[in-house]
Amino acid sequence: MRKYNLGIDIGGTSIKIGLFNLDDDLLDVWNVKTNKHSNGSLILADIANSIKTKIDVSEIRALGFGVPGPVSKNIIYSCVNLGWGQKDIVKEIKQLLNDENLLVRVGNDANLAAAGEIYKGVASGYINAFMVTLGTGIGGGVIIDGRVVDGINGVAGEIGHTHIDDIHNLECNCGKKGCLETVASATGIVRLAKEYLKLSDRPSKLRKFEYFSAKIVIDLAKAGDELAKEIISKSMEYLAKVLAKVTYIINPDIFIIGGGISNAGNFIIKEIEKHYYPLVKPFINHTNFSIATLGNQAGMFGACYLIK
């Protein structure tokens, strides 16, 4: 009897696997190390072997996968952090588990993190949401009428590569310059701070550090360091400009802020709102902004939501 669903979030360091019953209760969670050797050719086999040690495959109804790359119609276009090019997980996992009757669905991890927050997190009760993950890079996830939107090439919501900055014009990992990711991600905040320190001799406790993180910049801004405050304000202004554009396109019920930068909580929300509202008035006077609540399990819940 098929009585379980699996939500699987494949990350660059580890893979989170959640076992759910058909009533959507999370029964168990375990991790598998992401083996990126040989261009990630062993990752799916490791997942399949791990599943077999935990559960009888004949009891599994469906598997949902979240992956760090563009996905369209369950086909992965590219996952550079895993070493994958175009890949058909549906076909491969069915072969590895020796069960052609399994339901398998695949989605982008940022989109599924947004779905997870709608499913079991801070956005529960909403059907239209946009999630921004502010980490080493910037990811985005779009949910419209309760459904994950991937786009024809799987890049829907990827606002991190929206061109926004012509002043500092920093180079992005995608090869372009001036992307949002270069000035508003965790690494972007550090790069922006270095630009401010280089172009000004204003006093700041940041000058005491040979190396510093985005968290240090945020903590100093919270403590009243004027230059750090200006850096964070500018960084969130860039983000707010992009979120205003998103508003005019899809007008979501809620913006969800996740990733490491979201640990700053309401401090970051207030900085975003300060720059956001002047850009959307007089048409919009209130938009819901909330910090994500599911943490690193959001993608796993979203993968389960996908197969529902």
N, C-alpha and C positions, 0 to 999 in steps of 0.2 A: 504494500500500500504506500502510495506517495504522500508523505505527510510533512515534508520539510522544504523550505526554501533557503538558499544561501546568498548572502550579500557579500561580495568580495571586492575589496578596495586595494588595487595594486599600486604601491608607492615605490619610489626609487630606492628606499632602504628596507622597507618591510611591507608585507602583504597582510591585511587584516581580513579575517574571515568570520562572518557572523552566521550562526545557525538560528533560523526562525521557524516557528510552527506556522500553520496556515491561518492562524488568528493574529499573526504579526507580532507575537511575543518573542523577544530575543532570549534564546535558551543557552547559548554558549558563544564565546569569542576566543579565537586564538590567532597567533601570528606566525607567519612563515617568512624567513629571511629572503629578500629579493636577490637572486643570483644573476648578476648581469654579465657573467662570463659568456663568451661565445655569442655575443650580441643578443643576450637574453633568451637563448634557445631552450634553456632548461626551466624557465619560470613556470610555464603552464604545467609541465610534468611534475614539478615540485608541488604545485597547488593540487593537482589530481591525486598525487600520492598522499598528501596530507589529509585530503578529504576521505580517502579510502581507509585511513587509520582511525578516523573519528566516527564514521557512519557508513551504513550499508547504502551503496549507490542506488539500489532499487527503491529506497525510501525517499529519494530526492525528487521533488517536482520540478524545481527551476533553480537556475543560477543567474544572478545579476553581477556584472563586472563593471567597475569603475577603473578607467585607465588614464594616465597623464598625457593625453594627446587628443587630436581631433578624431571624432568618430561620426560616421554617417551610415544609417541603416545597418548598424551592428558591425560595420567594417572599420577597422582602425586604419587611418591614413599614415600616421607616423607617431612613434613614441620615442623621441630621441634620447630621453633619459634612461630608457630601458634597452636601447639598441635595436628597437623594432622599426621596420618600415611598414608597408601595408600588410595587414594581418587579419585573418579570419578566425577569431577566437571561437566562434560558435562551432565551426567545423572541427577545430583541433581539440577542444575540450570534450566534445561528444566522443571523438575517437579515443582520447586518453581515458575516459571513464567508461568506454565501451557501452554507450547507451544512446541510441539515436532518438529516443523519445523524450529526452530532456528538453525543457524550454530554456533557452539561453538568450540573454539580452546584454548589450554592451553600451556604455555611455562614457562621456568625458567626465573625469573625476570632479572638476569644479561644478559642472552642471548637476552631478549627482549629489554633491555636498549641499547645493541649494535644494534639491528634491528632498534630501534627508531632513533639512530644517523645516520644510513644509510637512513632512511625514510625521516626525516625532520631536521637532525642535521648536525654536522660538517663533517660527512662521506658521505653526499649526493653526489651521482655521482660515488661512489665506489661500487663494488659488493662483495669484499672479505675484511673482517675486523675482528679484534680481539679487544675486549674491556676489560679493566681491571678496576674494581671498587675498589679503595683503601679507605675503610672506617674502621669501627670497625673490620671487617674481610676483606677478599679479594675475590671478585667474578670475574668471567670471562665469556665472551660471544663470540661465534664463528658464523660468517656469511660466508658462502661459496656460490659463485654464486648467491648471493642475498637471500639465504635461511638460516634459523636458523638451526644450528646443535645441537641436544640434545645428541646424542649417545644412545646406547642401554639401558643404565641404567640412562640416564639423567644427567650425570656428565661431559659431554664435556665442556671444557673450565675452569673447576674448578681448576685453577692453584694455588689457595691459599693453597691447601693441597699437593702440590708438595714438596717432601723432598729436602731441599737445604742447611741446616745448620747443620754441625756436631761439630761446635765449642761451641756454647752456648747451643744447644740441648734443647731449651725451649719447654715445653709441650703445645700442641695445644688443642683446644676444641674438635677436632675430636678424641682425645685419643692418637695420635701419637706425636712424638717429632721432632723438626727441620723443620716443615712445613714453607713455605714461609710466611704464615699468621703471624707466631710468630715473624718475624723480619722486615716486610715491610708494614703491615697494620698500622692504627693509633695506635692501642693498641700495635702492634709489635714494632713500633718506640720507644714508651715509655719504653717497656720492654728492648729493646736493649740499650737505653740510661742508664737505671738503671744498666745494666751489665757493661757498660763502666765506670760509676761513681764508681761502687764497685771495679772494677779491676785496677783502676788508681787513682792517687792523682793529676792529672793534673787540673789546674785551669779552671773553667767554671762558667758562670752565672747560669747554671742549678743547681749548688749546693745551690743557695739561695732559691730554691723552695722546700717546703715539698712535694707538689704534683705538677705535671706538665702534660701538654697534648702534643700530637704530634705537634700541632700548635705552641706551645711555643718552642719546639726543632727546628722546621723549621724557625721560626722567628729569633731565636738566630743565627742559621746558616746563614741566609740571612744577619744578622748584623755583621757577621765576627767572632763569637765565634768559636775558632778553634776546640774544642771538639765536639760541636754541628754539625759543618760542617763535621767532620769525621764520626759522627753517621749517618747523613743523606746520606752521600756518600756511606757508607757501606750498609745501608738499600736498597738504590736504585741499588747498585751493585748486591745484591741478586735478586732483581726484574729483572734487565737486563739479568742476567744469564738464568732465566726462559724464558724471552721473546725471547732470542736468540734461545733457544730450540724450542719454538713455531715457530719461523721463519724457521727453518730447516724442520719443519713438514708441515706447511701450507703456509708459505711465503705470509702473508696478504698484501693487498694494503696499509693498514693503521692500526696503533695501536691507540686506543682511550683510554685516561686516564680519569676516572671519580671518583666519591666518594669525600669525604671531603678533602683528601690529594691533590686532583687536584686543589683546590683553591690556591695552591702555584704557579700555572701557569707554566710559562717557566722555573722557577727555578728548578722544579722537572723534567721537560722534559730534560733540559740540563744535569742534574745528571744521568738520565737514559741513554741518548745518549753517555755520556762520557764512560760508562762501556759497552754499547751494541755494538758499532761499532768494537772495537778490537776483539769481539767474532764472528762476522759474515763476516769480511773481510778475504780473498780478493773477496769473492763471491758477497757480497752486499756492495755497497758504500752509498746507501741512502734508508732509510725507512721513511715513513710518520708517525710522532708522533703528535697527536693533543689532546688538552684538550676538553672533552665533553662539549657541549653547551646547552643541553636540561635540565640539572639539574634533579630535582626529577620528571619531567614529561616524561623522556626518556622511562620508562617502559610502561607508558600509550600509548605513540605513537607506541612503539614496539608491544604492544598487538593489536593495530589496524592494524599494518603492517602484523602481523601474520595471521589475517583472510583474508587479501588480497591475 
